[in-house]
């Protein structure tokens, strides 16, 4: 798990741990950024209720509105992951 680095976290510890495990698993299973993001989103929707969103990439900017305690920005290797719940 040394390739995973959390940068900004606004989540309960249990949800953060679940997100970290999901992110690591997704990177081990898939190579394409789109597939990684989709798997993270689907897994979080099942585990913690619907309305999760995920972006995976090397260079992107974002301004999002999220539910309280439902935001994570992290890196896995060279890629950044933005995960948040809205609505």
N, C-alpha and C positions, 0 to 999 in steps of 0.2 A: 504494500500500500504506500510505499514511499513516493510514488509518482503523483499521488493525490495531495493537493495542498489547498486547504480552505482559506479564502481571502476575506470574504464578508459573509457572516452567518447571522440570520435572524430566524432561528428555528428552535423548537424544543429539542433537547438532547436526543431523545428517542427518534424523532423525525430526521434529525441531522445524521444520526448513525445509519438509519435506513437509506437515506439519500446517498451517503458515502458508499455503502455496500452496493447499492444499485448502480452507481456510476462506475465503480471498479469492475463489477460484473459486466456491464454493458461494453466497456472498453476491451475486456478480454474476449467477448463474444463477437463483436462487430468491428469492421474496419472503416466503414463510411460514416461520416459525421451525421448525416441525416438518419441513418439507422440507429446510431447510438442515442441521439436525441429522442427519437420516437420510442425506443425501448425504455429510456429513463422516464419519459412522460407517462407511458402506459403503466409501468410498474408503480409509479407514485400514485396514479389515479386509483389503481386497485387497492393499494395499501393505505392510502390516506385521504380518500375521497377525490372526486373529480375536480377538474378545473386547473390542473397543473400544466405548466408551459416550460419548454426547455429549448435552449439554443446552445449548440456546440460549434466552435470554430476557432480560427487563429486570430482573426482581427474583425471585431464588430463593436458597435456602440449600441446602447439601449437605454431607454428611459421607460420603466414599467411601473404600474400601480399594482401593488400586491397586498394580500391579506397579512395582517400582523402575524409574526412568527412563521412566515412561509416564504423565505427568501434565502437563496444561497448562490454565491459567486465563488467559483473555485477553478483550479487548474488540474489537469491530468496530463502530465508531460508537457508538450508544447501547446496543447489545446485548452481553451477556456470553456467553462460550462456556466451558464446562467439558468437557474431553476427557480421558479416562483409559482405561487398559486394565486389565482385571481377569481373574482366573481363569486 
